[in-house]
Amino acid sequence: MVSVRRTCRRCIGPLADDLSPSSPTWTPIGSGAHPMRDLLSKPLLVVTGKGGVGKSTVAAALGVAAAARGLRTIVAEVSARDDVSRALAGTGDGSVFVERSVGSGLHHISIDPESALEEYLRDQLPRGVSDVLASSRMFSYLAAATPGLSELLTVGKVWELAQPDRRTPGAHPYDLVILDAPATGHGVAILTAPQTFADAARMGPVARQGGIIHAMLADPDRTAVVAVATPEEMPVNETLALQRVLAAELGQRFAAVVVNGVLPKRFSRAEADALDRVVPGSRAVRAARAEARRSRAHRAQIARLRRGVGGVEVRSLPQLFESELGPEQLRRLAGELVT
């Protein structure tokens, strides 16, 4: 599946002018001494977190930010999904396992295990043998029934995308690969599959190849894991639990945490306290009081999250109140992320 290749250093240019934050009512929370833009120097970014917290939005925004800095970037989705493609290009064309451009310097691929298996067979076996196996229904059934194989094939393709010398015929290398990983449990299974197979095989090509992929995933200089949460109790709890699992299973810690969908702080503490004392006689007062309380709750959860992850960079993204996010909104979020 793989061979040992030299990992190139990524070079980062100046941030594009159109990615600066623009909202006068929005103040990012948690801007620290470790700017998010440093993450773009890694060959691989893994974006993960609880389902429904906006992982695809964050992955797409990071892709926009990287491309704006002159990095040849690809965002990879799994299980034949194309959420990122629709957000970036305005529509999904249903393409599976095709690397296609969705903007200047920005690309997308939707990875499915069956196509990854066919590519692996073509790479590892003589043409006639690989064609026979790829077309064999029995072999496909056996492959699908093998625990963890789909995860291994998926992450193996992600690894291949991140290599400076790619095995795919005619393929060009990328400066940055962003993996829009599945929800927490399945995301961890994908990241740990190479080591699981290497341990099971112990020797031979599977052990060697699994070990090579695992070495990259476990190396914080080459792979950064970005967790995404929303400012609510359950997503924060799951993010903190994910941090412990990643440390135990992969030896990795979060490179950064992104809190998505944070309400703006429209009222000072004194104003919020005054709203609590007002008899809610009008709809406007009730709405203002509810928003002030939700905004305060969001900041309390972010503070709890920051305590839980220690010195990890925590960056927040505003609630945009849009039914769908397109390129314009993603450019704004990219500016909020990479400053």
N, C-alpha and C positions, 0 to 999 in steps of 0.2 A: 504493500500500500504506500509506503513512504521510503525515502532514503535520507541520509543525513546531508543537510545542505547548510551553507553559511547563511546566517541571518544578517541582512543589511541594516544599517542604521538609517532611521527616518529623519528627514530634514523638514523643519517647519518654518514657513514664511510668515509674514505679518498678517494679522486678521483683517479680513475685508471690511471696508467701511460700513457696508449695509448690514452688518451683524451686531451693531451696538444696540443695547437696550433702549427702547423708545417710550415706554409708558411712564408718565410723570407720577402715577399713583402707585407704582410698584417698586418696592425695595427688596432686593434679593436677601435671603436669610442665609447666614452661614458662610459668607465669603471669607476664606481663610488665607493662610500663607502658602497653600499648595494649589495653585490655579488649575482648573479643569483642563486647560489647554495642554498641560504637560502630558495628559493621557494620550494625546494624538501622536506622540512620538513612539508609542508601542505598535508592534505589528498587528496585534489582535486586541480588540475590546469585546468583552462579553457583557451584554446587558441582560440582567435577570431580575426576578422579583415575583411577588404574588400576582396571580392572574387578575387582570382588570385595572392595574395601576398605571398603565400607559407606557409599558416597555417599548412598544413599537414607535410611539411618538418620540421617546427619548433617543432611541437608536437612529431614527430618521433625522432628528435635529443634530445629533453628533455627526452624522454623515454630511449634512449640509455645512456644518462648521468646518469639518476637515477639508471638504472640497473647496470651500472658499479660501482656505489657506494654501491651496495649490497641491494638496495631497490626492493622488489617485486612489479613490476610496470605493469600496463595495460594501453594501449592507446585505447580509445573508439572513433570510428567514428559513424556517424549517417546516416540515410536514406540508409542503406545497402551499403554504400561505403566501399572500401577496398584499398584506395590509400596508406595509411600508411603500411598496410600489405604487399603490393607489394614492397615498398621501404625497409622494414625491412627484409622480408623473400625472396625477389627476385621474388616472384610470389604471386598472390592472388588466393585462391582456391574457391572463391565464397561463403564461409561459412558466414551465417547470424545468428547473435545472438548466436555465439559459442565462448567461451573463449578459445583461443589456444595460445600455446607458439610460439614465433617468435624469440627467442634467450634466452640466459641464464638469467633468472630472468625477462624477458620481455615478455609480453602477449598482445594480441589484441582481440578486439571484434567489430563487426559491428552491431549496434543497429537499428532495425526497429520497428516501433510502433506496428505493428500487433503482433509480437512475444512478445513484452513487455506487451501488453494487455493480451495475453494468460497466461503469467507467473503471472501477477497480479491476474487474475481470479482464477488460481489454488491456489494462496497464500491466497486469501480472502474468497473463497466460498467452500462449500463441493464438493467433486470430481465429483459427478454426475451432479450437477448444473453447475459447471465450464465447464465441457465437452460440455454440451448442448449449453451454451452461446457461447463458443469458436467456435463451428461448425455451429452456426446460421448465415446464410448470412444476414438476416435482421438486427441482432444485429451488425454485422460487418459494415454494411452500416451506421447505426445510429452512431456508434462510430467514423467512419471516417468523418462523417459530423459534428461532434461536434467541434466548433471552439476551437483551442488550446489544444485539448485532445492529439493529437499526440506529441506535445511538452511536455506536462505534463508526458506522459508515457515514453518518451525518457529520460528526466531529472530525473524521478523517478528511472529508471534503473541505471543511472549514480550514483545517490545517494546510491543505494543499493550496487553497486560495492565498494563504499568508506567506507562501514561500517565494523567495526572489527568483528561484529557478523552478518553474512549474512543470508538472508532468503532462498537463493537458495540452495536446498538440495545438500550436498556434496561439496559446494563451499568453497574455501579457501580465507581468507582476503588478501587484497593488502595493501602495505605501501603507494602507491601513485596511484591515478587515474588521467590520463590526457585526457581531453575531447577535441577532435578536432572538435570544434563547427562549425556550418555553417557560411556563410557570415554574415556580421554585423547585418542586420535587423532580419533575422531568428534566429541568435544567441542570440540576446537580447530577442526575443519572448520565446525561450527555457528557459532562465534564469529567466524570470519573470512569466512564466506560473503557478508555484505553488502558488504564492501570488494571482494571478488573480483568480484561482479556489477557494482558501481559502476565499477570499473576497466575491465571488459569493455565496458560500455555507453557509458561516457565522457560521454554527455549524454542528456537525456530523463528521463522519470519513474523508470525503473529506476535510473539513476545517482543521481538526486536522493534517492530513497527509500533506496537502499542506503547512501548517504553519511550520511543522518540516523541510521539504525540503527547504523551503524559508530561514529558520533560518540558515541553513548551507551555502547556496549560498551567503547570505548577510554578513556572518561572515568572515572578512579578516584573522582571525587566522586559519580558516579551509578551505577556498576557496580563491585561488589567480587567478586573471584574467590577462592573458598575451596577450597584443595586438600585432598584427603583421602588419607591413606596408612595403612598398617599398619606396625608397628615391625619390619619385615623388610627385608633387603637389596634385593630387587628392587623392591618398591613405593617405597622411599626413592630408589633410582636413577631410577625413572621420574618421581617427583615433581620431582627436581632437573632432569631433562631437560625436563619440562613447563614449568618456570619459564623456561628459556632460550627455548623455542618461543614462549611467550606474549609475552615481551619483544620477540622479533624479529617476530612476526606481528601482534600487536595493540598493542604498546607498553604492555602492562599487566604489573604484577607481582602476586604473591599479596598479598591483603589479610590472609590468615591461613592457617595450615596446621593441620589437625586430624589427630592420630594416633589411630586407632581400635583398640580391642581390646587395650589395654595391660594386662599382668598386674600385680597389686599387688605392692609391695615388702614381702614378709612377713618377710624376714630381713635383718639388718644385714650389713655386709661381713664382720665378724668371724664371725658365725654362718654365713654362706655359705662362708667359708674353712674353718671347722670341719667343715661337712658334706662338703667335698671331701676332707678327710683321713680321714673315717670309712669303714671297710670296709662297703660296701653289703650288709649281711646281711639286711635286712628290706625288705619292699615299701614301708613308710612312709619309710624313709631314702632309698630310690631315688627315690620320688616327690618328696620334699622337695628332694633334690639337683637333680632335673630342673627343678623349678619355679624354684629359685633361679638356675640357669643361664639359663633362658629369660627370667626377669625381668631379669637383668643384661644379656642380649643385647638385650632391648627398649630398655633405657635407653641402651645404647651406640649403637643405631641412631637413637634420638631425638636424642642429642647430635650425631651426624653430620649429621642432617637440619637441626638448628638452625644448625650451622656453614655448611651449604650455602646456606640461604635468607637468611643475613645477619640483619638486624634484624627480620624478619617474625615476628609473633606465632605461636607454636607452642603449641597446646593439646591435651592428651591426654584420651582417653576410656577408661574402664576396660572390661576384658572382663567382661561380665555373666553369662556362663555360662547363658544362656537359649536354649531351642530357637527361640523366636519372641519378637520384641519388640512390646509393645503400648503403649497410652497411658501406663501407669504407668512403664514403663522409659524411655519417651521423655521423660517429665517429669523423671526423674532425670538423664538425659543433657543435657537442656536446661539444668538447673541447673549441671552441670559446665562447659558451654560458655559460658554467659552469666553471668558473675560480676563 
